[in-house]
Amino acid sequence: MNAFGDLNNQPLPPAVEEFVRQFQLHLPTHTAHKASGRRQAAVLVPIICRQEPTLLLTRRSDKLRKHAGQVAFPGGSADTSDLSLVFTALREAYEEVAIPPASVRVLGQLNPVDSSSGFQVTPIVGLLPVDVPLHPNEDEVAELFEIPLQEALNLARYHPLDFHRAGVSRRVYLSWYEEQFVWGMTAGIILQLAKQIGR
């Protein structure tokens, strides 16, 4: 799978160019270590290169056993045969949404986050061309939708919620876009990206 598509040879809209500059300017200075005992997973954080760029999200199928109906990024657990976590994110995005791996220009990754289901999840940020074909796998994805990137990166959209379970305190973030409810790990990843860009 080629992680760098034809976007390398195409001029990007000014808003996307500015996002890329800000993202690369504030890349993490060190690579986070794998958490001992945690299974590895990766998600693709896909940004569509419109004149006003958008963030592509999925709503998971209501038929799924875990996290049914939740808003998410395409992604999943790493296979032993995956060459890297970038490979994992691209493979899963192809399986869930039919995003051709060669069409993705990978910019880098965010710091891993721990999921409630025991995974350490690495977000991989990538650019998609406007005309990328998107065909959700009906067994896994109920809906695709886009949020304008400028709105998604607005820190004021995210509201913290603290809860306690089995003696452990945890904070999650909540946000809304039109009729979509974005929360938990997905909201946390977008918030992490927003903070990185806003530095």
Secondary structure, 3 states (H helix, E strand, C coil): CCCCCHHHHCCCCHHHHHHHHHHHHCCCCCCCCCCCCCEEEEEEEEEECCCCCEEEEEEECCCCCCCCCCEECCEEECCCCCCCHHHHHHHHHHHHHCCCHHHCEEEEECCCEECCCCEEEEEEEEEECCCCCCCCCCCCEEEEEEEEHHHHCCHHHCEEEEEEECCEEEEEEEEEECCEEEEHHHHHHHHHHHHHHCC
